[in-house]
Amino acid sequence: MPKTSARLLSLLSLLQARRDWPGALLAERLDVSPRTVRRDVDRLRELGYPVVAMKGPDGGYRLDAGTELPPLLFDDEQAVALAVALQIATTTGAGIEEAAARALNTVRQVLPARLRHRVDTLRVTAVDRPAIRPEPQVDSDVLMAIGAAVHGREVLRFDYSPVSGPVRATAGTSEGCEGTPAATQGSAALPASAAPPGSAAPSGSPTGAPRPSPPRAGTPMPPQVPPSPTPHTGTLPQTPQHTDPPPPPPPPRRVEPHHLVTWGRRWYLVAWDLDRDDWRTFRADRITPRTPTGPRFPPRELPGGSVAAFITARFRGIDATQGPDGVGGWPCRGEVILALPAAEVLRHTREGIVEELGPDRCRVVLGSWSWPGLAAAIGRFDADIEVIGPPELASAFAHLATRYAAAAQARAAPNP
């Protein structure tokens, strides 16, 4: 590529990276004179890029939005990043797989031959982890509506649907993350036709009418006449059933949306709930936005200082103000010595501290959000364990040992 064309591409990339660029800073980044920057800006304008010059003591340039789409230019790093991002779009859970494939094909056609070859050589196969049931997909229109409310800082109203089907438990499950806690199910009385054989029939009818007394001995029974079909449908008349009216739908949620985040291939809305006066996280696949949006609101400070700290703390079930400080961010934290090499333990530990104590011994510090869960996570290494602390971890090992021994005895007991 000629030197001037390469410099133009670098200049365009810088102008797209931020809104305003002082002329002197552009010249320093490109290692050219301010006069060369002015000539290169004029060349970009001839190609259709609306570069606006800013007046002032320092001067500068800005790339504005144009009425026509100029030719797309990507440097090598941008082309590779774009190809990778579009190919792994199948793992985002946003339902944009087909659109991402078409976008990759469109971008590929307008790339120069050299960059097209680099994109073609980078083929990524995105594979999701196996799941018991398919992960819910989020409508892109819903994401756009939530994103617009977050960007505009406007109160969002939406209907929040209940969880359908079995709910898979997740660490830090709270209202809005994986669903509200299930309500206690009341015991419904079985109808008489569903009563088990030999059971007593319920006293009285649903309407409170007395039960007819049985006939005396010797009294002739009247003949049983089957009901006649209805003249219009030819079917037997149905006995009216008493049903309770359906409960009224819950009122819409009113929140101040702050962040739209992804976690574990699911989309979540982090928002301040106006009716509950607290921070909440909502699954985006259960949100049905209502229009119009509400008034604008001033931004609040998120607990933990950042959305990453808040989300991590929420799913770990701890206070977000503590911060996700490695294993210390878990509510339960323990220390043990394992009879395994440190290198072998490190291959199976994403979070934690592993310290080598010898060729076949290491010190391990791990965290979890329950003591039995921490003990079970350590036990999966299948090695001798020496508990350093705290006492709660030792008690959890004893509790699991008793439970596992009972399970083994029940398995070994012969069938009667």
C-alpha positions in Angstrom: 0.0 0.0 0.0 1.4 3.5 -0.9 2.6 5.5 2.1 0.0 8.2 1.6 -2.9 5.8 1.4 -1.7 4.0 4.6 -1.5 7.4 6.3 -5.0 8.3 5.2 -6.3 5.0 6.6 -4.6 5.7 9.9 -6.0 9.2 10.0 -9.5 7.9 9.3 -9.2 5.3 12.0 -8.1 8.0 14.5 -11.0 10.2 13.6 -13.5 7.4 14.1 -12.0 6.5 17.5 -13.0 9.8 19.3 -15.2 12.8 18.6 -12.7 15.7 18.6 -9.0 15.6 17.7 -6.7 18.6 18.1 -4.6 19.1 14.9 -1.3 19.0 16.8 -2.2 15.7 18.5 -3.1 14.2 15.1 0.2 15.3 13.7 2.0 13.8 16.6 0.2 10.4 16.4 0.8 10.2 12.6 4.4 11.5 12.9 3.8 14.2 10.2 3.6 18.0 10.1 0.3 19.9 10.7 0.4 20.9 7.1 0.4 17.2 6.0 -2.6 16.6 8.3 -4.5 19.4 6.6 -3.7 18.0 3.1 -4.8 14.5 4.2 -8.0 15.9 5.6 -8.7 17.5 2.3 -8.2 14.1 0.6 -10.7 12.5 2.9 -13.2 15.1 2.1 -12.7 14.4 -1.6 -13.5 10.8 -0.9 -16.8 11.7 0.8 -15.9 11.8 4.4 -17.4 14.8 6.2 -14.4 16.0 8.2 -15.2 19.3 9.9 -12.5 21.7 11.0 -12.9 23.2 14.5 -11.8 26.8 15.2 -10.1 27.9 18.3 -6.7 28.3 19.9 -5.6 24.8 19.3 -7.8 24.0 16.3 -8.8 20.5 15.4 -11.0 18.1 13.3 -14.1 16.1 13.8 -15.7 13.3 11.7 -19.4 14.1 11.3 -22.2 11.8 10.1 -22.7 12.3 6.4 -25.8 12.0 4.2 -24.2 9.3 2.1 -22.2 6.2 3.2 -18.7 6.7 2.0 -16.4 3.7 1.2 -15.7 1.6 4.3 -12.0 1.5 5.2 -10.6 -0.8 7.8 -7.1 -1.3 8.9 -5.8 -4.8 9.6 -6.7 -4.9 13.2 -10.2 -3.6 12.6 -10.9 -6.2 9.9 -9.8 -9.1 12.1 -11.8 -7.8 15.0 -14.9 -7.3 12.9 -14.6 -10.8 11.4 -14.3 -12.4 14.8 -17.1 -10.4 16.4 -19.6 -11.3 13.6 -18.6 -15.0 13.6 -19.2 -15.4 17.4 -22.5 -13.5 17.3 -24.2 -16.9 17.6 -23.2 -17.1 21.2 -24.6 -13.7 22.2 -28.2 -14.9 22.7 -29.6 -11.9 20.9 -31.1 -13.7 18.0 -29.0 -12.0 15.4 -27.2 -15.0 13.9 -28.7 -14.6 10.4 -28.1 -10.9 10.4 -24.5 -11.3 11.5 -23.8 -13.8 8.8 -25.3 -11.4 6.2 -23.3 -8.5 7.6 -20.1 -10.5 7.4 -20.7 -11.3 3.8 -21.5 -7.7 3.0 -18.3 -6.4 4.7 -16.2 -9.0 3.0 -17.4 -7.9 -0.4 -16.2 -4.3 0.1 -12.9 -5.1 1.7 -9.8 -4.9 -0.5 -8.3 -8.2 -1.6 -5.5 -8.2 0.9 -7.9 -7.7 3.9 -10.5 -10.1 2.4 -7.8 -12.8 2.3 -7.0 -12.3 6.0 -10.7 -12.5 6.9 -11.2 -15.6 4.9 -8.3 -17.4 6.6 -9.8 -16.6 10.0 -12.7 -19.0 10.3 -14.1 -19.3 13.9 -16.5 -22.0 14.9 -18.6 -20.8 17.9 -19.7 -23.7 20.1 -22.0 -23.3 23.0 -21.8 -25.3 26.2 -24.3 -28.2 26.2 -27.5 -27.3 28.1 -30.5 -29.2 29.4 -32.8 -26.8 27.5 -32.1 -24.1 24.9 -31.1 -20.7 26.3 -33.8 -18.1 25.8 -33.3 -15.7 22.9 -34.0 -12.0 23.2 -35.8 -10.1 20.4 -33.4 -7.5 19.0 -36.3 -4.9 19.1 -36.5 -5.4 22.8 -32.7 -4.9 23.2 -33.0 -1.7 21.1 -35.9 -0.4 23.2 -34.0 -1.0 26.4 -30.8 0.4 25.0 -32.6 3.6 23.9 -34.1 4.1 27.4 -30.6 3.6 28.9 -29.0 6.0 26.5 -31.7 8.6 26.9 -31.9 8.1 30.7 -35.7 7.8 30.5 -37.9 5.9 32.9 -38.8 2.5 31.4 -42.1 0.7 31.9 -42.4 -2.9 31.0 -44.3 -6.1 31.7 -42.2 -8.8 33.3 -43.3 -12.3 32.4 -43.0 -15.2 34.9 -40.5 -18.0 34.3 -41.9 -20.7 32.0 -40.9 -24.3 32.7 -38.3 -25.5 35.2 -36.0 -22.9 36.6 -32.3 -23.7 36.6 -30.7 -22.4 39.9 -27.9 -20.0 39.5 -25.5 -18.6 42.1 -26.8 -15.3 43.3 -30.3 -15.9 42.1 -32.4 -12.9 43.0 -35.5 -11.2 41.8 -35.1 -10.3 38.1 -32.0 -12.4 37.6 -33.4 -15.9 37.2 -36.9 -15.1 38.4 -38.7 -14.2 41.6 -38.8 -16.9 44.3 -41.6 -19.3 43.7 -44.6 -18.7 45.8 -45.9 -21.4 48.2 -48.3 -23.6 46.3 -51.5 -24.2 48.1 -53.0 -27.7 48.3 -56.0 -27.9 45.9 -58.8 -30.3 46.7 -59.2 -33.1 44.2 -62.6 -33.4 42.5 -64.8 -36.4 43.4 -64.0 -38.1 40.1 -60.3 -37.9 40.9 -60.5 -39.2 44.5 -58.6 -42.4 45.1 -60.5 -45.6 45.5 -61.7 -46.2 49.1 -61.4 -42.6 50.1 -64.2 -40.6 51.7 -66.2 -38.4 49.5 -66.2 -34.7 50.4 -69.1 -33.6 52.5 -71.6 -31.4 50.7 -71.6 -30.2 47.1 -69.7 -27.1 45.9 -72.9 -25.1 46.1 -73.6 -26.2 49.7 -76.7 -28.3 48.8 -77.3 -31.3 51.2 -76.3 -34.8 49.9 -79.4 -36.9 49.0 -79.9 -39.8 51.6 -79.6 -43.4 50.3 -82.9 -45.3 49.6 -84.2 -47.7 52.2 -83.9 -51.4 51.8 -86.6 -52.9 49.6 -87.5 -49.7 47.9 -87.5 -50.1 44.1 -84.8 -48.1 42.4 -86.0 -45.8 39.6 -84.7 -46.6 36.1 -81.6 -44.8 35.1 -82.3 -42.7 32.0 -79.1 -41.6 30.2 -79.1 -37.9 29.3 -80.1 -37.2 25.7 -77.7 -35.5 23.3 -78.3 -31.9 22.6 -80.2 -31.3 19.3 -77.7 -29.0 17.8 -74.3 -30.6 18.5 -75.3 -34.2 19.2 -73.0 -34.2 22.3 -73.9 -34.9 25.9 -74.5 -31.7 27.9 -71.6 -30.8 30.1 -72.0 -30.2 33.8 -71.1 -26.6 34.6 -67.9 -26.4 36.5 -67.2 -23.8 39.1 -64.0 -22.0 38.3 -62.3 -19.1 40.0 -61.7 -16.0 37.9 -58.1 -15.6 36.7 -56.0 -13.3 38.9 -55.5 -9.8 37.5 -52.2 -9.3 35.7 -49.4 -7.7 37.8 -48.9 -3.9 37.2 -46.0 -2.9 34.9 -42.6 -2.4 36.5 -41.3 1.2 36.6 -37.5 1.5 36.6 -34.6 3.8 35.9 -32.5 1.8 33.4 -28.8 2.2 33.9 -27.0 -0.7 32.1 -27.7 -3.5 29.6 -25.2 -6.3 30.2 -24.6 -9.9 29.2 -23.7 -12.7 31.6 -23.5 -16.3 30.7 -25.1 -15.9 27.3 -28.1 -14.0 28.8 -29.0 -10.4 28.7 -29.8 -8.4 31.8 -31.1 -4.9 32.6 -29.5 -3.3 35.7 -32.0 -0.7 36.9 -33.3 1.2 39.9 -36.8 0.0 40.7 -38.9 3.0 41.5 -41.7 0.9 43.3 -39.3 -1.1 45.4 -36.7 1.7 46.0 -33.8 -0.6 45.4 -31.4 -1.9 42.6 -32.7 -4.8 40.6 -31.5 -7.0 37.7 -34.1 -8.1 35.1 -33.7 -10.8 32.4 -34.2 -9.1 29.1 -35.9 -12.2 27.5 -38.8 -11.7 30.0 -39.2 -8.0 29.4 -42.0 -6.5 27.2 -41.4 -2.8 27.0 -44.3 -0.4 27.1 -44.5 2.9 25.3 -44.1 5.7 25.7 -41.2 5.9 28.1 -41.3 8.1 31.2 -39.5 11.3 32.1 -35.7 11.7 32.2 -33.9 11.0 35.4 -30.4 11.9 36.8 -28.0 9.0 36.9 -27.5 7.2 40.3 -24.2 5.8 41.5 -24.1 2.1 41.1 -23.1 0.0 44.2 -19.6 -1.4 43.9 -18.4 1.5 41.7 -18.9 -0.3 38.3 -21.4 -2.5 36.6 -19.0 -5.4 36.5 -18.5 -5.3 40.2 -22.2 -5.0 40.8 -23.2 -7.9 38.5 -20.4 -10.1 39.9 -21.5 -9.4 43.5 -25.2 -9.9 42.7 -24.6 -13.4 41.2 -22.3 -14.3 44.1 -25.0 -13.3 46.6 -22.9 -10.7 48.4 -23.1 -7.0 49.0 -21.9 -5.1 45.9 -20.1 -2.5 48.0 -17.6 -5.2 49.1 -16.3 -5.6 45.6 -15.4 -8.8 43.8 -11.9 -9.1 45.3 -10.9 -12.5 43.8 -11.9 -15.3 46.1 -12.5 -12.8 48.8 -15.6 -11.7 46.9 -17.4 -14.9 47.9 -19.4 -15.1 51.1 -17.6 -18.4 52.0 -13.8 -18.6 51.7 -11.6 -21.5 52.8 -8.1 -22.7 52.7 -6.9 -26.3 52.4 -3.8 -28.3 51.5 -4.2 -30.8 48.7 -2.0 -33.8 47.9 -1.6 -32.8 44.3 0.9 -30.9 42.2 0.0 -27.2 41.9 0.1 -27.4 38.1 -2.6 -30.1 38.1 -4.9 -28.0 40.4 -4.4 -24.9 38.3 -5.8 -26.6 35.2 -9.2 -26.9 36.9 -9.4 -23.7 38.9 -10.6 -20.5 37.3 -10.8 -18.5 40.5 -8.6 -19.0 43.5 -5.1 -19.0 44.8 -2.9 -22.0 44.3 0.6 -22.1 46.0 3.1 -24.8 45.4 4.4 -26.5 48.6 6.3 -29.4 47.1 6.2 -31.7 44.1 2.9 -33.3 45.3 1.5 -30.7 47.7 -0.1 -27.3 47.2 -2.1 -24.8 49.2 -5.4 -23.8 47.7 -7.7 -20.9 48.7 -11.1 -21.0 47.1 -14.5 -19.3 47.5 -18.1 -20.2 47.1 -21.4 -19.0 48.3 -22.1 -21.9 50.6 -19.9 -24.0 52.8 -21.2 -27.4 51.5 -20.7 -26.1 48.0 -17.1 -25.1 48.8 -16.4 -28.5 50.4 -17.9 -30.3 47.4 -15.8 -28.2 45.0 -12.6 -29.1 46.8 -13.6 -32.7 47.0 -13.8 -33.0 43.3 -10.0 -33.0 43.0 -9.9 -36.6 44.4 -6.9 -36.1 46.7 -6.2 -36.1 50.4 -7.3 -32.9 52.0 -6.0 -31.0 55.0 -8.3 -28.2 56.2 -6.5 -25.1 57.3 -9.6 -23.1 58.0 -12.1 -21.9 58.9 -14.0 -24.3 61.2 -17.1 -23.9 59.1 -15.3 -25.6 56.2 -14.3 -28.6 58.4 -17.9 -28.9 59.6 -19.1 -28.9 56.0 -16.7 -31.7 55.1 -18.1 -33.7 58.1 -21.7 -33.0 57.0 -21.0 -34.2 53.5 -19.1 -37.2 54.7 -22.2 -38.3 56.8 -24.5 -37.7 53.9 -22.3 -39.6 51.4 -21.8 -42.5 53.7 -25.6 -42.8 54.2 -26.0 -42.8 50.4 -23.4 -45.5 50.0 -25.1 -47.7 52.6 -28.5 -47.3 51.0 -27.0 -48.3 47.7 -25.2 -51.4 49.1 -28.3 -52.6 51.1 -29.9 -55.7 49.5 -33.4 -55.5 48.2 -36.0 -57.2 50.5 
